[in-house]
Amino acid sequence: MTAIPNDEPVMKDREFRWFADLVRSHCGISFSVDTRFLLERRVARRMRELSIASLSAYQYELRNESRRDGELAALIDELVTNETYFFRERSQLRALVTEVLPEALVARRERGSGPVSVWSAGCSSGEEPYSIVILAREAGFDPERDLRVYATDISRRMMKRARSGAYRESSFRETEPALREKYFEEKDGTWTVSDAVKKCVDFIHLNLLDRSRIALLGAMDVILCRNVMIYFDADTKREVIATFEHKLRGGGHLLLGHSESLINVTSGLELRHLRSDLVYRKPIPGLQHPDPWHVAALRAIGDVERSK
């Protein structure tokens, strides 16, 4: 193959639509005209790695049945944004370990069930699920007995990094020195999470639009999908939230990022006010108690839409 020139190829409108539609249909990530430059830049980066000189040649690579799946996975690795760190949005994690998990554990024990099941969806390089285990231990839980954390992401590269449990300084911007000393081991500027924490997390490569793979996961007591759906369009958000609703047990909780909301996405989950944060809950049949603030917000949005 011919070496790609230094100038990045500029997509024609039809080429942009082709790549954007391919990515959206595969994993839900949506590229608009405003983010077109980002798609162009990262596609060009992948083309340079393959020494492919033209967009048409790269399209051919993605259409080739024998290589399509592997190359599409590699392209998605280039496209996903992986900005995270330990104990991100800590008030919500505090609500999880001080209110949600104790309540779920009591319910599980009353039913004679096993540990609380927690799904960290879109976990990136693993800081979120490891944070959950650490904070649970600090709150007096025995993670090996009381909960099981499942962590998934579409990026194979991020899954490999998460399983290694090795992190640089940027991952600890919200971590107290005492916690880092207690749960990590440092060597040559890299901090590796302890085996006692690592063994409490199951990492699984998973596409949130792949229903057949998601079906292999059991019912969940808690799902975290924080700062992931900001990359989805409205239809994809509804599809993913419908999946979460199906996977949650009655009374189970969904935690989204602080900038995310389910208004105009679903009415099947209740907004619940906890002491330190807001979370969503799947009602137990016959025990629905709609949050008045959520109902008022829905009514206000409906009034605005009707006035247009």
C-alpha positions, 0 to 999 in steps of 0.5 A: 500500500502507498504511504498516506500523505501528510495532509489529512484527507477531507471527506466529501459530504457523502463520505462523511455520511457513510462513515457517520452512519456506519459508526452510529449503526454499529455502536450508537456514537453520533457525529453531527456536522459540528463534530465532523472534523473529529471524525475526519481526524480520527479516521485519518489517524487510523488510515495512517496506521494502515498506510492507506492513502485514500478514503475510498480504499479505507471504505473498501477495507471496511466493506471487506467481509474477511477484515470488516469486524476487526477493522471496525473495532480498531476504528471504534477504538480511535473514535471513542473518548476516554476521559475519566479518573478515580472517584469522578462525581464523588457525591453520586458514588457516595450516594451509591455506597451509603444509600443504594447498596445498603438498601439493595443488600437488605432486599437481596438478603430478605429474598435469600439471594446472592450479592448485589449486582452492579453494572458499570456500562461504558467503564472506559479504562476501569477507574469507575468500577475500581472506585466502586469497590474501593468505596464499598470496602471503605464503607464496611462492605465485603465486596467479595461477599456483598457485591459483584461488579460487572464492567463493560466497554466497547473499546478493546484497548480500554478493556485491556488497560482496565484489566491491567489496573495500571494508571498514571498520575492523571487518573488520581486527580480526585484521590486522597493520598491515603486511599492511593497508598492503601489500594495501589502499588507504585512502580516507576511512576505507574500505580497498579490497583491491588489484587484484592480490588481487581478480583472483585470486577469482571471486565467484559467487552460489550457493545451497548447495542448488541442485545444478544451479548447483553442478554448474557448478563443477569438481572442487575440491582444497579447500573451506572452509565455516566457521561456515555449517552452524551455521544448518542442521538435521541433514538439511540438513547431510548434504545439503550435506556430501554435495555437498562430498564429491562435489565434492572430488577424492580427497585433497582437504580440507574445512575447517569452523569450529572449532565444527563437526564431521562426527560423525553427519553422514558417515563418508566423510571422514577427520579429519586432524591437521595441525601447527596445526589439524584438517581433513577429507580425502576418502580416495583410493580404496584409501588410507583411513586412519581417524583413531583419535580420530575413530573413538573419538568415533564409538564413544563417541557410539554407546554413548551413543545405545544407552544411552538 
